[in-house]
Amino acid sequence: MTDQSIYDILRQGLWTAVLMSTPLLAVALATGVVIGLFQALTSIQENTLTFVPKVGAMLVVFWVSMSFMTSMLVTFFRDRIIPMIAGG
């Protein structure tokens, strides 16, 4: 195994992690912006008002996109990691 192959697998693993986390991070950002605007318009400064809806939205998106994340991770391991372990 060369340095180039290690860096290539690391790069693909990081890209897979970015693609898997994008739905969760996008929903957290959108929910945070909406709640922040609501807080600014109503002058309500409550910390749990931002935390609870954000966690709820992230749980819903995680539940919906779980099959996407699982298939992406299985594909990465099947195509890159397992052949490397088997010596292919």
N, C-alpha and C positions, 0 to 999 in steps of 0.2 A: 504494500500500500504506500503510495507516494503522498507527499505533502499536497500536491494538486488535488488528488482525489478526496483527501480529508477536508480541504477547504471547500471543494465543490459540494460535498455532502452537508457540511456545516451551513453553507449558503442556502442550499435547498431546504434544509431543516428550519432555518430562520424564516425563509419566505413562506413556508407552510404554516409556521406559527403566526406570522403576520396575517395571512389569509384566513386562518381559523379565528383569530381574535377580532377581525374587522367588524363583523356584525354586532358583537357585544359592545365594542368601543364606540361605534357609530350611534347606537341607541343610547348609550350613556351620555354621549355628547349632546345629542338632540334633546333628550329629557332634561339635562342640566340647563341647556339654553332656554327651553320653554319654562321651566320652573324659575330660573333666574329672572326672566322677563316678568313672570307673574309676581315674583317678590318685589321687583323694582316698581311695578305699577301699583301694587297694593301696600307697599311699605311694610310688609310682613317679613321679619328677619328671624326665621325659625330654622335651625339646622336640620331637624328631622323632616322638614318639608322638602328638602332637596334629597335627603338620603333615602327615605322610604319609597317614593315613586321611582327613583333611579334603580334601586335594587329590584323592585317589582318588575319593571320593564326589562331589566337585564335577565331576570329569571325566565320571563316569558319568551324572550328572544333565544335564550339558551335552549329552552325546551323545544322550540320550533326548529332551530338550526342544529340540533344535536346530531341528526343523521348526516347532514352535510359535513360537520366537523369529523365525525367518526369515519366516514368514507374517505375523506381527505387524508387523515392520519393512517388509515389502513393502506391506502394507495402508496403513500410515501414509504412506509415500512416494507411493503411487498416489493416495490420497484427498486428501492435504494439500499435499505438496511439489511434485509434478509439475504439478498445476493452477495453483499459484502461479507456477511458472517459465513455464508456457505462457501465463499472463495470464488465467486463468479465474477 
